[in-house]
Amino acid sequence: MGFQCPLNKIFEFTYRSELGNGLIEHEYDHVFLGRYEGNMLPNPVEVNDSRYWNITEIADALTNTRRCLPVGSGWHSTR
């Protein structure tokens, strides 16, 4: 996203989902938290889109099972 900041590891988790047609997504993920208060300068070759999500939108996306987030969704907050 065109910036650097210190990160703290928050937790890790395993995710498994059967996608259909014999495909399975199975991941071991790490979640880090950092704070950055400047402007983001994403490289257009690497980043297609970005946007700010407030805490209500994030909670809704995580709890609303009918809403599917795109693979590779970036989650960040500038607060």
Buried (B, 14 or more C-beta within 10 A) or exposed (E): BEEEEEEEEEEEEEEEEEEEEEEEEEEEEEEEEEEBEEEEEBEEEEEEEEEEBEEEEEEEBEEEEEEEEEEEEEEEEEE
